[in-house]
């Protein structure tokens, strides 16, 4: 059984770091760590073979935690519920969390199925796209500068653990995408081939644009293919996360059929 450390002060450096990472969307870039709040995200990390730098529980959380969660850290921390609530960025704080090392983004992978986020602003949309990317085999996600922070607390919650199965790289310029060495495919609400009729390249990089402005002109000029999604109900456009799920699923199915 793990030994435990009890912390009760807001002035403790670990608690201050927890609060910073939980409430500041970009603090992870300076700290080099990420705060995962809640047992679902923590279990997702462990299921991918990851380990925490430090595990933190409330008293009740420690009692309810599975042996796997309890034993993830050789010296887990136990804090009062009030202290966890003070540090948390959630209206109702979870009863446990992990500190983890921020993965190095490294160089862009070439020749692999990729999703490019072109200045997506809404963290919920970004997290949803990450989840669809992982589900449909797009193992790399590249964020153009101006996209919501990929490791922010809300993106982490929305992606529900997808981060740990993806190669994520952010802060890029459109010119960097030449390193992908795959065709760029863009979505459009008003032009391009119908998705169900398009000959989708595989592998490729799907470029998903800003919620209001769409894909930027620089990336649009680099694309080898533009597609649009049929909407017989007559809506003007789809939410970008919904469009991403449809396109990535179609691409995955097309690639599978091509392989026989």
C-alpha positions in Angstrom: 0.0 0.0 0.0 1.3 3.5 -0.9 2.4 5.9 1.8 0.5 9.1 1.7 1.3 12.8 2.2 -1.2 15.2 3.8 -1.4 18.8 2.7 -3.8 21.3 4.2 -2.3 24.7 3.2 -3.1 26.9 0.2 0.5 28.2 0.4 1.9 24.8 -0.4 3.8 25.0 -3.8 2.0 21.9 -5.1 -1.4 23.3 -4.4 -0.5 26.7 -6.0 0.7 24.8 -9.1 -2.5 22.8 -9.2 -4.6 26.0 -9.1 -2.5 27.7 -11.8 -2.8 24.7 -14.1 -6.5 24.2 -13.4 -7.5 27.9 -14.0 -5.0 29.2 -16.6 -5.5 27.9 -20.1 -1.9 28.3 -21.2 0.0 27.8 -17.9 1.1 24.3 -19.0 3.4 25.9 -21.6 5.4 27.7 -18.8 5.2 25.0 -16.2 5.8 22.0 -18.5 3.1 20.1 -16.7 -0.6 19.4 -17.1 -3.3 18.9 -14.4 -5.7 16.1 -15.1 -8.8 16.5 -13.0 -11.1 13.6 -12.4 -10.8 9.8 -12.4 -11.9 9.4 -16.1 -8.9 11.4 -17.4 -6.6 9.7 -14.9 -7.7 6.3 -16.0 -7.3 7.2 -19.6 -3.7 8.1 -19.0 -3.0 4.8 -17.2 -4.7 2.8 -19.9 -2.3 4.2 -22.4 0.7 3.3 -20.3 1.2 6.8 -18.9 2.2 7.6 -15.3 1.6 10.7 -13.2 4.3 12.8 -11.6 2.0 13.2 -8.6 -1.5 12.0 -7.7 -3.8 14.1 -5.5 -6.9 12.9 -3.7 -9.5 14.3 -1.3 -10.1 12.1 1.7 -13.3 10.8 0.1 -11.6 10.3 -3.2 -8.9 8.3 -1.6 -11.5 6.0 0.0 -13.3 5.5 -3.3 -10.3 5.2 -5.6 -9.5 1.9 -7.3 -6.2 0.2 -6.4 -4.8 1.1 -9.8 -5.4 4.8 -9.1 -4.1 4.6 -5.6 -0.9 2.9 -6.7 -0.1 5.1 -9.7 2.0 7.3 -7.4 4.4 6.0 -4.8 3.6 9.0 -2.5 0.1 10.3 -3.3 -1.2 13.5 -1.7 -4.4 13.8 0.3 -6.0 17.2 0.7 -9.3 18.4 2.3 -12.2 18.8 -0.1 -12.3 22.6 0.5 -8.7 22.8 -0.7 -9.4 20.8 -3.8 -12.4 23.1 -4.5 -10.3 26.2 -4.1 -7.7 25.0 -6.6 -10.1 23.5 -9.1 -11.4 25.3 -12.2 -14.6 23.4 -12.0 -17.9 24.5 -10.4 -18.0 21.2 -8.7 -14.4 20.0 -8.1 -13.5 16.4 -8.7 -12.1 14.3 -5.8 -8.8 13.4 -7.5 -6.4 14.3 -10.2 -2.9 13.7 -11.6 0.0 16.0 -12.4 1.6 14.8 -15.7 4.6 15.8 -17.7 3.7 17.8 -20.8 4.6 15.6 -23.8 7.2 17.1 -26.1 5.5 17.9 -29.5 8.7 17.2 -31.5 8.8 17.4 -35.2 5.7 16.9 -37.4 5.3 13.4 -38.6 5.2 13.0 -42.3 3.1 10.6 -44.4 0.5 9.9 -41.7 -3.2 10.7 -41.4 -3.4 14.1 -39.8 -5.9 16.7 -38.7 -5.0 20.4 -39.0 -6.8 23.0 -36.8 -6.8 26.4 -38.4 -7.5 28.9 -35.7 -10.4 27.1 -34.0 -11.5 29.2 -31.1 -13.9 27.1 -29.0 -12.2 24.7 -26.6 -15.2 22.4 -26.7 -14.9 22.1 -30.4 -11.2 21.5 -30.3 -11.6 18.7 -27.7 -14.4 17.1 -29.7 -12.2 17.1 -32.8 -9.4 15.5 -30.9 -11.7 12.8 -29.8 -12.9 12.1 -33.4 -9.3 12.2 -34.6 -8.3 9.4 -32.2 -11.5 7.4 -32.9 -11.0 7.4 -36.7 -7.2 6.7 -36.7 -5.9 10.2 -37.3 -3.0 10.0 -34.9 -1.5 13.5 -35.5 -3.2 16.8 -34.8 -1.5 20.0 -35.8 -2.7 23.4 -34.5 -2.1 26.6 -36.5 -1.2 29.6 -34.4 -4.4 31.2 -33.0 -6.1 27.8 -32.2 -7.3 27.3 -28.7 -4.6 25.8 -26.4 -4.6 22.1 -27.0 -3.8 21.1 -23.3 -6.1 23.7 -21.7 -8.4 22.3 -19.0 -11.6 22.5 -21.1 -10.0 20.9 -24.1 -8.7 18.1 -21.9 -12.2 17.5 -20.5 -13.9 17.7 -23.9 -11.5 15.2 -25.5 -12.1 12.7 -22.7 -8.6 11.1 -22.8 -8.0 11.3 -26.6 -4.8 13.4 -25.9 -3.0 10.3 -24.8 -3.4 8.5 -28.1 -2.4 11.4 -30.3 0.8 13.2 -31.4 -0.1 16.9 -30.8 1.8 19.9 -32.1 0.7 23.5 -31.8 1.7 27.1 -32.7 2.5 26.3 -36.4 2.3 28.5 -39.5 0.7 27.3 -42.7 4.1 27.1 -44.3 5.1 24.4 -41.8 2.6 22.0 -43.3 4.8 21.1 -46.2 6.6 18.7 -43.8 3.4 16.6 -43.6 4.0 15.3 -47.1 0.4 14.3 -47.6 -2.4 16.0 -49.6 -4.4 18.7 -47.8 -8.2 18.4 -47.9 -10.4 21.3 -46.8 -14.1 21.5 -45.9 -16.3 24.2 -47.3 -20.0 25.0 -46.9 -20.4 26.4 -50.4 -17.9 24.8 -52.9 -16.0 21.6 -53.7 -17.0 18.0 -54.4 -19.8 16.4 -52.4 -18.1 14.3 -49.7 -19.9 11.1 -50.7 -18.7 11.5 -54.3 -15.1 12.6 -53.6 -12.1 10.3 -54.2 -10.5 10.9 -50.8 -6.7 10.5 -50.8 -5.1 8.3 -48.1 -3.2 9.3 -46.1 -4.2 12.9 -46.1 -4.5 15.9 -43.8 -7.9 17.3 -43.1 -7.9 21.1 -42.5 -10.7 22.4 -40.3 -11.2 26.1 -40.2 -12.2 28.9 -37.8 -15.8 28.6 -36.6 -16.9 31.8 -38.3 -14.3 32.5 -41.0 -13.6 29.0 -42.2 -10.2 27.9 -43.6 -7.8 30.7 -44.2 -6.9 31.7 -47.8 -3.3 30.6 -47.4 -4.3 27.1 -46.4 -7.1 27.1 -49.0 -4.6 27.8 -51.7 -2.4 24.9 -50.6 -5.3 22.3 -50.6 -5.4 19.6 -53.2 -9.1 18.9 -52.6 -12.2 20.8 -51.2 -15.3 18.9 -50.2 -18.7 19.8 -48.8 -21.2 17.9 -46.8 -24.8 17.4 -48.2 -27.3 18.9 -45.8 -30.8 18.0 -47.1 -32.4 19.7 -44.1 -31.3 23.0 -45.5 -29.1 24.4 -42.7 -26.5 26.9 -43.8 -23.5 25.0 -42.2 -22.5 22.5 -39.6 -20.7 23.0 -36.4 -17.0 22.3 -37.1 -16.8 19.5 -34.6 -19.8 17.8 -36.2 -18.3 18.3 -39.7 -15.0 16.9 -38.5 -16.6 13.7 -37.3 -18.5 13.2 -40.6 -15.4 13.8 -42.7 -12.9 11.8 -40.6 -15.3 8.8 -40.6 -15.8 9.0 -44.3 -12.0 9.2 -44.8 -11.4 6.2 -42.5 -14.0 4.1 -44.3 -12.6 5.1 -47.7 -9.1 4.1 -46.7 -10.3 0.8 -45.3 -12.2 0.0 -48.5 -9.1 0.9 -50.6 -7.0 -1.6 -48.6 -9.6 -4.3 -49.3 
